[in-house]
Amino acid sequence: MKPLDIINEVEAAKAFSRQSPVFDEYDAGNTIIRYKRERVREHVLRHMPVRGAILELNSGTGEDAAFFARKGYRVHATDIAMGMQQQLREKMQRLGLTERVSTELCSYNSLDLLRERGPYDLVFSNFAGLNCTSSLDKVLGSLSPLVKPGGQVTMVILPRVCLWELLLVFRGKFRTALRRLGSPVRGARSHVEGVYFRCWYYSPSYVRRHMPKDFELLGLEGLCTIVPPSYIEQFAEKRPGLYGWLRGLEDRWKASWPWREIGDYYIISFRKKG
């Protein structure tokens, strides 16, 4: 692992551990966050077998792990933030899902060290966890041994171009509007709970180029391309009619160019050949 990634992981783990006790509160009551989760889960289940085993990277407090466990899947939920892992374990105990969800403190930059190496029906990373490494190419290159033949990899990643952020130029928010277009080597400075770390932005073409050759593209769609990003607080709650109209447009055009590549995120899935 690069020294930059080691330092960044330490800071990111500290930031998200601090955030872990209140992380779920940020989701509560946010219609667009619920929309995002529904979209991602529908995309995953479109191609998944009815039952199977999932390796989740950057699992956070376990919202997705709990969802898939309730659907009958077995989930091995990993994260680098000790606080997130603690919240996840407590949540699984409350929900009675400990037999279906196992946990491990592990970096996606060190997947060769996983104590449970599968192989899995799905390797899954939601909501930009993979944007916290400058070595996404190395992470992608390490996935093949973890995935069964016919298995799936689904990732939700921040692209280098976000239409909604570019429009912030007209409100004078130049730093936010242009942050994704900075140095692809140094990344962009981010902070959570007063702790600073760096993020890197990756286009779908970058991901396709660096996936192992034994994977084929299953699907690519934009997320919060026409629907505003969830950090525009209370948009859907204050403007339900407009939100519903924008959601209809996004659902119609999510997999079309250029909309699939210029959202706040994109969802990309691959299937392992064989």
Backbone bond lengths (Angstrom), bond angles and torsions (degrees), N, CA, C in turn:
res aa  C-N    CA-C-N  psi(-1)  N-CA   C-N-CA  omega(-1)  CA-C   N-CA-C  phi
1 M - - - 1.453 - - 1.532 109.29 -
2 K 1.329 116.85 141.05 1.460 120.82 178.92 1.528 110.43 -65.16
3 P 1.345 117.52 146.32 1.476 119.78 175.40 1.524 112.47 -54.29
4 L 1.335 116.66 -37.48 1.470 120.20 178.85 1.521 110.86 -61.18
5 D 1.326 117.28 -40.66 1.462 120.48 -179.93 1.518 111.54 -69.87
6 I 1.325 117.20 -36.35 1.469 120.18 178.27 1.524 110.11 -61.99
7 I 1.335 116.04 -48.70 1.466 120.68 179.69 1.525 110.01 -62.62
8 N 1.331 116.81 -42.92 1.461 120.51 -177.44 1.522 111.24 -65.65
9 E 1.326 116.77 -37.87 1.464 119.37 178.84 1.525 111.58 -64.34
10 V 1.317 116.65 -39.72 1.465 120.29 179.01 1.522 109.79 -60.29
11 E 1.328 116.12 -45.67 1.466 119.94 -178.45 1.528 111.58 -70.25
12 A 1.341 116.96 -41.25 1.469 119.52 179.07 1.525 111.03 -64.57
13 A 1.339 116.45 -40.38 1.467 119.70 178.34 1.526 110.63 -62.03
14 K 1.328 116.33 -40.82 1.464 120.46 178.41 1.529 110.28 -64.13
15 A 1.339 116.48 -43.94 1.470 120.65 -177.85 1.524 111.11 -62.60
16 F 1.330 117.23 -48.37 1.456 119.40 -174.74 1.523 112.14 -77.76
17 S 1.324 117.98 -24.22 1.465 119.29 171.61 1.520 110.19 -66.25
18 R 1.329 116.58 -40.03 1.467 119.77 176.44 1.524 111.32 -63.31
19 Q 1.321 116.03 -36.39 1.462 119.97 -176.52 1.520 112.48 -79.62
20 S 1.321 117.86 -19.36 1.464 121.45 -169.34 1.533 114.59 -55.74
21 P 1.337 120.99 -38.80 1.476 118.56 -178.66 1.527 113.83 -65.27
22 V 1.342 117.06 -23.50 1.474 119.55 -177.35 1.525 112.40 -115.17
23 F 1.339 116.46 4.31 1.467 120.30 -174.25 1.521 111.94 -57.53
24 D 1.323 117.22 -46.37 1.463 119.94 -177.25 1.523 112.40 -67.13
25 E 1.333 116.63 -25.81 1.465 119.44 177.98 1.525 111.46 -65.01
26 Y 1.360 116.74 -31.17 1.456 119.74 178.82 1.527 111.38 -65.08
27 D 1.339 115.69 -31.93 1.466 119.75 -179.38 1.521 112.40 -78.36
28 A 1.319 115.87 -31.86 1.459 120.17 -172.61 1.533 110.96 -61.84
29 G 1.295 115.76 127.54 1.457 119.95 176.16 1.509 115.52 80.17
30 N 1.345 118.69 1.17 1.464 121.38 179.76 1.526 108.57 -97.62
31 T 1.312 115.92 105.29 1.463 121.64 -175.44 1.522 111.60 -60.28
32 I 1.322 117.76 -39.01 1.464 119.78 -176.65 1.524 111.27 -71.61
33 I 1.332 118.47 -34.17 1.460 119.52 174.15 1.526 110.10 -63.26
34 R 1.325 117.88 -41.25 1.466 120.08 176.46 1.525 110.39 -61.87
35 Y 1.330 116.21 -41.82 1.469 120.61 177.03 1.518 110.95 -59.19
36 K 1.336 116.91 -44.41 1.462 120.14 -179.55 1.522 110.89 -61.23
37 R 1.322 116.88 -46.51 1.471 119.57 -179.43 1.531 110.99 -63.23
38 E 1.318 117.05 -41.69 1.462 119.94 178.88 1.525 110.59 -61.11
39 R 1.323 117.21 -43.17 1.454 121.17 -179.62 1.528 111.16 -62.70
40 V 1.319 116.93 -45.70 1.461 120.77 -178.53 1.526 110.27 -63.88
41 R 1.318 116.86 -45.63 1.463 119.98 -177.80 1.518 111.40 -65.68
42 E 1.322 117.56 -40.30 1.465 120.46 177.58 1.528 109.98 -61.88
43 H 1.317 116.90 -40.49 1.463 121.36 178.92 1.523 110.46 -62.77
44 V 1.325 117.45 -44.88 1.468 121.08 179.57 1.516 110.64 -61.48
45 L 1.323 117.00 -50.16 1.455 121.33 -172.80 1.526 112.81 -71.65
46 R 1.319 117.19 -17.24 1.464 121.12 179.14 1.532 111.38 -58.72
47 H 1.333 116.50 -31.20 1.461 120.54 -174.07 1.524 113.59 -117.70
48 M 1.337 118.57 -5.72 1.455 121.62 -173.42 1.524 111.96 -83.73
49 P 1.362 117.18 149.82 1.466 119.25 169.79 1.524 110.37 -65.40
50 V 1.321 116.28 165.83 1.460 120.95 -176.03 1.526 111.12 -62.31
51 R 1.317 117.73 -38.10 1.464 122.45 177.71 1.511 108.47 -131.16
52 G 1.320 117.04 158.56 1.449 119.32 177.39 1.509 111.83 168.96
53 A 1.334 114.91 -170.70 1.464 122.50 -177.60 1.519 109.47 -115.10
54 I 1.341 115.49 137.01 1.467 122.39 -176.12 1.521 109.22 -122.75
55 L 1.324 116.34 134.55 1.460 122.75 166.17 1.521 106.89 -103.56
56 E 1.333 116.56 116.27 1.460 120.39 178.50 1.520 109.76 -103.52
57 L 1.318 116.01 127.92 1.457 122.97 175.12 1.533 107.96 -96.88
58 N 1.344 115.84 151.03 1.473 121.81 -177.39 1.525 110.95 40.64
59 S 1.328 115.63 63.28 1.465 122.18 -170.71 1.521 113.96 -79.11
60 G 1.335 118.64 -11.72 1.456 120.11 178.12 1.515 112.40 60.82
61 T 1.329 116.13 -139.17 1.465 120.52 -177.57 1.527 113.00 -85.45
62 G 1.336 117.57 3.18 1.449 119.95 172.51 1.514 116.76 92.83
63 E 1.331 118.40 20.11 1.456 119.77 178.62 1.531 111.40 -61.07
64 D 1.321 116.68 -45.26 1.460 119.45 179.84 1.521 111.05 -75.00
65 A 1.324 117.68 -37.27 1.468 120.36 177.52 1.524 110.35 -58.10
66 A 1.323 117.05 -43.80 1.468 120.74 179.13 1.522 111.03 -64.46
67 F 1.325 117.03 -41.34 1.468 120.58 179.35 1.522 110.49 -59.54
68 F 1.332 117.26 -49.84 1.463 120.02 -176.33 1.527 111.31 -70.82
69 A 1.329 117.29 -34.27 1.465 119.76 177.41 1.524 110.30 -63.10
70 R 1.313 116.99 -40.93 1.461 120.13 177.95 1.525 112.01 -65.45
71 K 1.324 116.99 -24.82 1.460 121.50 177.07 1.529 112.03 -80.78
72 G 1.348 116.94 -4.14 1.451 120.08 177.81 1.512 115.39 103.85
73 Y 1.334 118.03 2.15 1.461 121.32 178.80 1.528 110.35 -84.57
74 R 1.314 115.95 155.51 1.463 122.29 168.75 1.534 107.23 -97.80
75 V 1.334 116.28 132.46 1.462 121.19 -173.71 1.526 109.76 -124.10
76 H 1.336 116.01 129.15 1.465 121.16 168.93 1.522 106.15 -105.02
77 A 1.327 116.40 107.05 1.465 123.10 -170.07 1.521 110.15 -99.92
78 T 1.327 116.69 119.15 1.463 121.77 -176.41 1.523 110.77 -118.56
79 D 1.327 114.78 153.72 1.465 121.34 178.72 1.523 107.54 -163.03
80 I 1.345 116.41 162.19 1.471 119.75 175.66 1.516 112.07 -96.62
81 A 1.353 117.07 -10.89 1.468 120.98 -175.43 1.523 109.70 -96.05
82 M 1.324 116.81 115.46 1.450 121.32 -178.44 1.525 111.35 -59.58
83 G 1.329 116.75 -37.94 1.460 120.36 179.51 1.517 111.95 -62.78
84 M 1.333 116.62 -41.69 1.464 120.18 178.01 1.520 110.72 -63.61
85 Q 1.326 117.17 -42.51 1.463 120.33 179.14 1.526 111.33 -62.04
86 Q 1.333 116.66 -38.92 1.466 119.75 178.69 1.519 111.24 -65.01
87 Q 1.330 116.52 -44.44 1.460 120.31 177.79 1.521 110.97 -62.07
88 L 1.327 116.41 -39.33 1.458 120.58 -179.99 1.527 111.07 -63.60
89 R 1.328 116.87 -46.50 1.467 119.80 -179.42 1.527 111.20 -61.66
90 E 1.336 116.33 -42.48 1.465 119.51 179.17 1.530 110.96 -64.14
91 K 1.326 116.65 -38.34 1.463 120.37 179.29 1.526 110.87 -65.29
92 M 1.335 116.89 -44.00 1.462 119.35 -179.73 1.528 111.27 -63.93
93 Q 1.320 117.11 -35.65 1.464 120.26 176.35 1.523 111.20 -64.43
94 R 1.341 116.72 -44.83 1.467 120.44 179.37 1.526 111.46 -61.27
95 L 1.337 115.62 -36.34 1.459 120.48 -174.84 1.529 112.59 -89.99
96 G 1.323 116.71 -3.57 1.459 119.92 -179.47 1.518 113.29 69.72
97 L 1.334 116.91 34.81 1.464 121.30 -175.26 1.530 113.12 -114.22
98 T 1.315 117.78 13.34 1.466 119.90 -174.53 1.524 112.60 -63.85
99 E 1.321 118.15 -26.16 1.465 119.81 179.35 1.525 111.96 -75.77
100 R 1.325 117.39 -17.93 1.466 120.56 -178.26 1.521 112.83 -105.76
101 V 1.348 117.38 -13.84 1.465 120.68 -177.10 1.525 109.23 -125.32
102 S 1.319 116.87 117.57 1.461 122.45 172.77 1.524 108.21 -104.62
103 T 1.333 116.96 160.23 1.460 120.71 -174.90 1.527 110.26 -131.92
104 E 1.322 114.60 156.14 1.469 119.73 176.84 1.526 109.07 -158.99
105 L 1.320 115.63 133.38 1.456 121.47 174.13 1.527 107.09 -80.99
106 C 1.319 116.14 106.09 1.466 119.74 -174.23 1.522 109.73 -156.21
107 S 1.311 116.15 140.31 1.454 122.36 176.78 1.518 110.56 -84.88
108 Y 1.325 116.45 144.20 1.468 118.92 173.65 1.521 111.46 -70.84
109 N 1.339 117.74 -10.04 1.459 120.99 170.89 1.527 112.14 -81.38
110 S 1.331 117.41 -3.91 1.472 121.24 -178.01 1.523 110.35 -133.94
111 L 1.307 116.69 44.33 1.458 119.89 -176.12 1.522 112.57 -66.19
112 D 1.324 116.72 -20.30 1.465 119.69 177.23 1.531 111.50 -68.50
113 L 1.336 117.27 -13.75 1.465 121.41 -179.96 1.527 112.69 -95.80
114 L 1.309 118.49 0.07 1.463 120.71 179.46 1.525 110.58 -56.41
115 R 1.317 116.29 135.06 1.465 118.79 177.16 1.526 110.92 -76.74
116 E 1.336 117.33 -24.54 1.460 121.82 175.50 1.527 107.76 -116.17
117 R 1.328 114.98 103.46 1.466 119.58 -171.17 1.525 113.07 -100.26
118 G 1.324 116.90 8.64 1.454 119.33 174.62 1.522 112.61 78.15
119 P 1.337 119.51 -136.31 1.465 125.57 7.76 1.531 112.08 -75.65
120 Y 1.344 115.50 161.18 1.454 123.00 -172.20 1.526 111.40 -111.37
121 D 1.332 114.04 156.32 1.463 119.97 172.22 1.525 111.08 -77.01
122 L 1.337 116.36 -24.41 1.466 120.93 -178.76 1.520 109.85 -149.08
123 V 1.330 116.55 132.42 1.465 122.47 163.24 1.522 105.88 -107.78
124 F 1.330 115.61 127.78 1.461 121.23 -167.13 1.520 110.43 -133.54
125 S 1.325 116.20 132.00 1.466 121.68 175.19 1.524 108.29 -136.37
126 N 1.322 116.55 118.55 1.463 121.43 -175.86 1.525 111.21 -104.84
127 F 1.326 114.90 153.85 1.464 125.16 165.29 1.522 114.44 50.02
128 A 1.342 115.65 51.66 1.466 122.49 160.83 1.519 115.70 74.22
129 G 1.326 118.43 15.40 1.460 117.87 173.78 1.507 112.01 -56.84
130 L 1.338 117.21 -36.29 1.460 121.24 -178.07 1.528 112.82 -72.60
131 N 1.322 116.87 -9.76 1.467 119.19 175.30 1.520 112.91 -77.61
132 C 1.332 117.14 -3.24 1.466 120.52 -179.50 1.520 112.46 -93.24
133 T 1.326 117.44 17.32 1.461 120.52 175.43 1.526 109.97 -129.48
134 S 1.313 115.96 144.04 1.465 120.71 173.08 1.518 111.04 -87.13
135 S 1.333 116.77 -0.40 1.479 121.95 -174.08 1.523 110.84 -120.18
136 L 1.317 117.40 44.36 1.460 119.66 -179.97 1.526 111.17 -58.89
137 D 1.324 117.36 -33.02 1.461 119.80 178.62 1.523 111.69 -59.55
138 K 1.338 117.16 -38.51 1.474 120.95 178.50 1.527 110.66 -70.10
139 V 1.331 117.63 -39.27 1.463 120.66 178.07 1.526 109.78 -61.88
140 L 1.323 116.95 -48.10 1.459 120.92 -179.79 1.529 110.69 -60.50
141 G 1.313 116.31 -39.98 1.458 120.65 -179.35 1.511 113.91 -66.28
142 S 1.332 117.84 -17.93 1.472 121.54 -177.74 1.529 113.25 -94.32
143 L 1.331 118.09 0.22 1.463 120.73 -170.89 1.524 114.12 -79.68
144 S 1.304 118.06 -31.28 1.464 120.77 -169.22 1.529 114.15 -54.16
145 P 1.356 120.44 -46.36 1.470 119.18 -179.20 1.529 113.98 -63.89
146 L 1.334 117.32 -17.47 1.465 121.08 -176.56 1.521 113.21 -89.22
147 V 1.322 117.80 -8.27 1.463 122.00 -171.81 1.528 109.93 -114.99
148 K 1.334 116.03 132.01 1.459 120.82 176.38 1.533 110.37 -66.46
149 P 1.329 118.02 152.72 1.472 118.83 168.46 1.526 109.71 -55.77
150 G 1.306 116.41 130.26 1.458 121.36 -174.28 1.513 113.74 85.47
151 G 1.345 116.91 -5.81 1.455 121.45 179.72 1.519 112.59 -76.47
152 Q 1.313 115.48 175.77 1.461 122.33 -167.67 1.523 111.29 -127.81
153 V 1.331 115.72 147.27 1.463 123.12 169.01 1.525 107.08 -122.30
154 T 1.332 117.57 125.25 1.466 121.87 176.67 1.522 108.89 -126.08
155 M 1.337 116.05 128.06 1.464 121.87 -178.26 1.521 109.66 -131.46
156 V 1.323 115.50 142.66 1.464 121.92 176.33 1.521 106.58 -116.16
157 I 1.330 116.09 114.28 1.460 122.83 -165.03 1.527 110.07 -129.22
158 L 1.336 115.80 148.04 1.466 121.77 173.43 1.531 109.18 -83.05
159 P 1.347 118.35 122.55 1.463 120.84 178.41 1.525 111.90 -80.66
160 R 1.310 115.74 175.09 1.466 120.91 179.66 1.519 112.55 -79.66
161 V 1.316 117.38 -15.56 1.467 121.01 179.90 1.522 108.45 -127.82
162 C 1.327 116.65 125.62 1.458 122.71 175.92 1.526 107.93 -126.96
163 L 1.323 116.84 116.75 1.454 121.64 -176.26 1.517 112.15 -56.90
164 W 1.333 117.59 -47.34 1.459 120.59 -177.91 1.520 111.83 -61.40
165 E 1.331 117.38 -38.31 1.468 119.24 179.28 1.524 111.20 -70.09
166 L 1.320 117.80 -39.58 1.471 119.54 178.30 1.523 111.39 -59.63
167 L 1.333 116.92 -34.42 1.461 120.68 -179.94 1.522 112.56 -66.98
168 L 1.345 117.06 -17.55 1.461 120.25 178.16 1.525 112.52 -67.69
169 V 1.328 117.81 -12.91 1.472 121.22 172.54 1.527 110.40 -55.04
170 F 1.320 116.73 -38.32 1.468 121.32 -176.44 1.525 112.19 -73.79
171 R 1.353 116.75 -9.49 1.462 120.77 173.98 1.523 110.97 -105.24
172 G 1.321 116.00 8.77 1.457 120.82 177.77 1.518 115.04 78.82
173 K 1.338 118.09 10.00 1.474 121.79 -179.15 1.528 109.03 -93.95
174 F 1.337 114.87 69.70 1.463 120.37 -171.27 1.523 112.24 -67.84
175 R 1.321 118.05 -37.81 1.464 120.24 -177.71 1.527 110.59 -63.61
176 T 1.336 116.63 -46.44 1.466 119.82 178.83 1.521 110.95 -67.47
177 A 1.322 116.49 -41.12 1.460 120.50 -176.76 1.526 112.28 -62.50
178 L 1.318 116.85 -33.33 1.474 120.72 -171.99 1.523 113.64 -110.32
179 R 1.337 118.28 5.01 1.462 119.70 -172.26 1.523 113.80 -62.73
180 R 1.322 117.34 -29.99 1.465 119.50 -177.96 1.522 112.41 -76.75
181 L 1.323 116.39 -15.98 1.460 120.30 -174.52 1.522 112.61 -93.92
182 G 1.334 116.88 6.96 1.458 120.66 -179.76 1.516 112.74 -74.18
183 S 1.314 115.46 -162.39 1.462 121.81 -175.01 1.526 111.35 -62.34
184 P 1.346 118.19 124.91 1.457 119.86 176.06 1.529 112.46 -72.07
185 V 1.330 117.05 -11.60 1.470 121.36 178.98 1.523 110.02 -88.56
186 R 1.321 117.23 -50.45 1.462 121.61 -176.56 1.522 112.54 -80.95
187 G 1.321 117.70 -23.31 1.447 120.43 -177.26 1.521 111.77 73.75
188 A 1.319 115.98 -170.40 1.465 122.33 -178.19 1.524 109.63 -117.50
189 R 1.311 115.86 143.71 1.458 120.98 -179.57 1.521 110.41 -76.69
190 S 1.321 116.24 129.64 1.457 122.52 178.25 1.518 108.93 -129.03
191 H 1.332 116.74 163.59 1.459 118.13 176.28 1.519 110.48 -149.93
192 V 1.312 115.49 145.52 1.454 124.58 176.08 1.515 107.32 -137.05
193 E 1.322 116.57 128.61 1.471 121.54 178.13 1.530 112.01 52.29
194 G 1.344 115.56 39.26 1.458 120.22 175.59 1.513 115.71 78.55
195 V 1.336 117.85 4.58 1.467 121.84 179.17 1.524 108.17 -108.75
196 Y 1.328 116.91 130.86 1.460 121.94 -176.94 1.524 110.94 -99.32
197 F 1.323 114.99 139.23 1.458 122.87 174.23 1.525 106.43 -149.29
198 R 1.325 117.31 -177.52 1.457 120.17 -175.15 1.524 110.76 -119.02
199 C 1.346 114.84 150.28 1.458 122.47 175.64 1.526 109.07 -124.27
200 W 1.314 115.05 148.75 1.461 122.22 175.76 1.522 108.24 -121.28
201 Y 1.335 116.18 145.08 1.462 121.12 -175.91 1.528 109.09 -111.99
202 Y 1.330 115.55 137.56 1.459 121.16 -172.10 1.521 110.65 -130.08
203 S 1.328 116.15 132.39 1.459 120.71 177.05 1.529 110.32 -78.48
204 P 1.332 117.86 157.84 1.463 119.87 173.94 1.522 112.99 -56.60
205 S 1.332 117.04 -35.20 1.465 119.42 179.76 1.520 111.41 -64.83
206 Y 1.342 117.51 -34.48 1.463 121.02 176.19 1.531 109.87 -62.25
207 V 1.321 116.45 -46.60 1.464 120.44 -178.77 1.521 110.37 -63.16
208 R 1.316 117.59 -45.59 1.467 120.67 180.00 1.522 110.95 -62.13
209 R 1.306 116.56 -37.37 1.468 120.73 -178.01 1.519 112.08 -68.22
210 H 1.350 117.38 -31.55 1.459 120.78 -173.83 1.524 114.33 -103.65
211 M 1.324 117.69 -1.02 1.462 118.55 173.10 1.527 109.26 -68.55
212 P 1.345 117.65 144.53 1.464 119.79 176.68 1.528 111.24 -55.98
213 K 1.317 116.07 151.23 1.466 121.59 -174.01 1.520 113.32 -66.77
214 D 1.340 117.59 -15.40 1.463 118.76 -179.92 1.525 112.55 -88.02
215 F 1.340 117.21 15.01 1.459 121.83 175.29 1.530 109.43 -116.06
216 E 1.338 115.50 144.52 1.456 121.42 174.81 1.523 109.53 -121.12
217 L 1.314 116.64 147.15 1.461 121.60 -178.19 1.527 110.21 -66.92
218 L 1.344 115.22 130.73 1.468 122.13 175.60 1.519 112.18 -99.33
219 G 1.330 116.44 -42.98 1.452 119.27 -176.27 1.512 111.74 -167.61
220 L 1.326 115.30 151.21 1.466 122.60 177.77 1.520 107.19 -145.22
221 E 1.335 116.22 127.28 1.459 119.75 178.05 1.523 110.44 -149.63
222 G 1.312 115.36 147.06 1.452 120.43 177.50 1.517 111.15 -77.73
223 L 1.324 115.52 151.82 1.469 121.94 179.22 1.521 108.18 -132.12
224 C 1.326 116.03 124.56 1.466 122.04 -172.19 1.530 109.74 58.18
225 T 1.326 113.36 52.43 1.460 121.87 171.50 1.520 110.03 -91.66
226 I 1.317 116.13 -49.24 1.468 122.46 178.73 1.525 109.46 -102.86
227 V 1.325 116.71 -41.79 1.478 120.69 168.29 1.525 107.72 -66.29
228 P 1.336 119.56 136.50 1.467 120.54 -178.65 1.531 111.66 -65.43
229 P 1.333 117.00 156.29 1.469 120.34 173.05 1.529 110.77 -60.52
230 S 1.312 116.23 153.47 1.467 120.93 -175.90 1.519 112.64 -68.54
231 Y 1.350 118.33 -17.32 1.464 118.97 179.48 1.528 112.26 -76.36
232 I 1.326 118.02 -8.29 1.469 120.21 169.84 1.523 105.68 -81.36
233 E 1.308 115.29 91.15 1.462 121.67 -165.13 1.524 112.80 -64.20
234 Q 1.340 113.22 137.70 1.459 122.99 172.70 1.527 113.63 64.10
235 F 1.336 117.66 17.27 1.472 118.81 179.96 1.522 110.49 -59.90
236 A 1.335 116.49 -52.47 1.465 120.01 -176.55 1.524 111.65 -67.66
237 E 1.332 116.63 -35.13 1.456 120.45 -178.20 1.532 111.31 -70.78
238 K 1.331 116.84 -35.67 1.461 120.87 -178.09 1.526 112.65 -85.40
239 R 1.345 116.69 -26.80 1.471 120.61 -176.30 1.531 109.48 -130.05
240 P 1.324 118.56 62.56 1.471 120.45 -173.92 1.518 113.50 -60.32
241 G 1.338 117.86 -36.37 1.455 120.14 179.84 1.515 111.76 -65.60
242 L 1.336 116.43 -47.72 1.462 120.90 178.75 1.520 110.94 -63.89
243 Y 1.341 115.90 -42.33 1.458 119.62 178.04 1.530 111.10 -59.07
244 G 1.326 117.30 -45.33 1.458 120.64 179.67 1.523 112.11 -61.07
245 W 1.331 116.54 -39.17 1.472 120.47 179.35 1.523 110.40 -67.07
246 L 1.339 117.21 -45.57 1.466 120.71 179.04 1.527 111.26 -63.90
247 R 1.322 116.16 -38.19 1.461 119.52 178.06 1.533 110.72 -62.73
248 G 1.301 116.87 -41.53 1.461 119.81 177.34 1.518 112.06 -60.41
249 L 1.345 116.96 -41.58 1.468 120.54 177.84 1.525 111.10 -64.34
250 E 1.327 116.19 -43.74 1.466 118.78 -178.98 1.523 111.22 -65.78
251 D 1.314 117.43 -42.60 1.460 119.83 179.15 1.528 111.00 -60.68
252 R 1.340 116.79 -30.01 1.461 120.68 -179.32 1.530 111.26 -78.95
253 W 1.332 117.56 -37.05 1.467 120.97 -170.49 1.524 114.01 -110.63
254 K 1.331 118.56 4.68 1.466 121.85 -171.88 1.521 114.16 -55.93
255 A 1.343 118.51 -30.99 1.460 120.82 -177.07 1.519 112.59 -101.62
256 S 1.334 117.09 6.81 1.464 121.52 -178.47 1.524 110.21 -97.19
257 W 1.337 115.76 150.06 1.462 120.73 173.50 1.517 108.77 -77.76
258 P 1.352 118.88 139.31 1.464 128.85 3.01 1.524 114.24 -92.36
259 W 1.352 116.52 0.58 1.466 120.71 -170.31 1.522 112.58 -61.61
260 R 1.327 117.41 -29.64 1.461 119.70 -177.83 1.525 112.87 -70.71
261 E 1.340 117.13 -9.41 1.468 119.76 -173.71 1.518 114.40 -122.17
262 I 1.338 118.71 -0.10 1.467 118.95 -173.42 1.528 111.98 -126.91
263 G 1.322 116.92 26.96 1.454 120.56 176.18 1.518 112.14 -86.95
264 D 1.320 115.38 -179.98 1.460 119.57 171.94 1.525 109.05 -61.40
265 Y 1.346 116.34 -36.93 1.465 123.67 174.25 1.526 108.69 -133.98
266 Y 1.327 115.30 171.68 1.457 121.01 160.29 1.526 108.19 -134.10
267 I 1.323 115.36 151.66 1.464 123.32 176.35 1.516 106.73 -105.49
268 I 1.316 116.87 125.59 1.464 120.30 -178.90 1.520 109.20 -132.24
269 S 1.340 116.56 133.86 1.452 121.98 -178.25 1.519 110.89 -129.38
270 F 1.330 114.94 145.54 1.452 123.29 177.22 1.518 109.53 -130.57
271 R 1.338 116.19 152.75 1.470 121.53 172.96 1.520 108.65 -116.98
272 K 1.340 114.99 137.70 1.456 119.68 176.87 1.524 109.00 -79.46
273 K 1.308 116.03 129.51 1.465 121.59 -178.33 1.536 109.91 -68.87
274 G 1.327 115.13 157.10 1.456 119.51 174.62 1.505 112.90 113.89
